[in-house]
Amino acid sequence: MANTHPFLRGGFRPFFFGAATWAVIALTLWLCELAGKITVPSGFDGVAWHRHEMLFGFVGAAVAGFLLTAIPNWTGRLPIAGKPLLTLFAWWAAARIAVLTSALSGFWPAAILDVGLFLSLAMLAAREVIATNNRNFPIVGMVFAFGVADAADYAGSAGVIPTDLGWRSAVALMTIMISMIGGRIIPSFTRNWMVKRRVPATQLPTQPQALDLLVIASTAMALLFWLIFPNNWLTGIVLMLAAGSQLMRQYRWGGHRTGSDPLVLVLHLGYIWLPVGLLLLGLSIAGRDIPASAGVHALTAGGMTTMILAVMTRASLGHTARELRAAPTTVAAYVCVTFGAVLRVAASLGLGPYGIMLDVAGAFWGLALILFLVVYGPILWQPRLGEQH
């Protein structure tokens, strides 16, 4: 470990760097294609490629970085580092190139690389958690299911199964994962922050309880309805009920009292997109004049990206022994990702000139990740404070 380059001493380093870098590149290519300036040489059509790479490229890299970083904390075993980590990261990068150029090289190389990575990550994680009888096996199972959703996205584009089943499954899985993991870390970090400020014990957020499990279960059930019965009015009702339960759950965490610490507040800002997205999805199905894309982008451009940015910034500081404090540039990144998400959802709702709002939303969303790279890129390449190169 001591002889390994700092960039390869933890899964969060290459995968968080790769996630942000690829998000900026992929978004730029998509906006250029949308403007008619280029044609992406992918076997997916333009919209499908954009959707696939945001979910399985950008979000997938963030999931890989989180999983590889969390496993040693869960199990007490040594982290994957050095050449094995470099191999996994190169595998992910090769998959991105293969998907981008799949109109030239075909779908099979891209599918094998892309799907194989997530299935391999899940099996690697399963080995670790089984060896220590760890309770986080459901998270590992969801990563495996994410790989299956990736395969379904290829099958959908090939016309073997319904076109939208793969990406909608991925959105559902990531929403449930945020609900599960967010329900652990957000009240925990909020509670720790409040304890340091001597907040009375009676006002501290509580740890996950039976109500939390009920909320997660209701959300999973609502999203399952969305996958199986996407146009049924009952699905709309169930989604709106899940949104209400998520909102009540989050209110108990006291996020409205964390405004003085952006690192804590941004976790709550990211999570609020879950009830918003579920509500918009429900309204779009229950007969309201609301496009489904508004709910989908609330969950993805809003919830997933904000939570990813929140976790990447916090983990990059904490795992490199730096002070858990958001610098002004970090706060600017949080503002940009929030503004970009609001504009993207507003564009879907028809609250302004669609093309212009899409470009501006993309600019703010991309700028948030560029700011992350500017501040945290050097940190990810440098040794942990107190360590030698």
Secondary structure as GFF3:
##gff-version 3
##sequence-region A 1 389
A	DSSP	three_ten_helix	6	8	.	.	.	ID=ss1
A	DSSP	alpha_helix	12	34	.	.	.	ID=ss2
A	DSSP	alpha_helix	46	52	.	.	.	ID=ss3
A	DSSP	pi_helix	53	59	.	.	.	ID=ss4
A	DSSP	alpha_helix	60	75	.	.	.	ID=ss5
A	DSSP	alpha_helix	83	100	.	.	.	ID=ss6
A	DSSP	alpha_helix	102	105	.	.	.	ID=ss7
A	DSSP	alpha_helix	107	131	.	.	.	ID=ss8
A	DSSP	alpha_helix	137	157	.	.	.	ID=ss9
A	DSSP	alpha_helix	165	196	.	.	.	ID=ss10
A	DSSP	three_ten_helix	201	203	.	.	.	ID=ss11
A	DSSP	alpha_helix	210	228	.	.	.	ID=ss12
A	DSSP	alpha_helix	233	251	.	.	.	ID=ss13
A	DSSP	three_ten_helix	255	257	.	.	.	ID=ss14
A	DSSP	alpha_helix	262	271	.	.	.	ID=ss15
A	DSSP	alpha_helix	273	285	.	.	.	ID=ss16
A	DSSP	alpha_helix	292	297	.	.	.	ID=ss17
A	DSSP	pi_helix	298	304	.	.	.	ID=ss18
A	DSSP	alpha_helix	305	318	.	.	.	ID=ss19
A	DSSP	alpha_helix	328	348	.	.	.	ID=ss20
A	DSSP	alpha_helix	354	381	.	.	.	ID=ss21
###
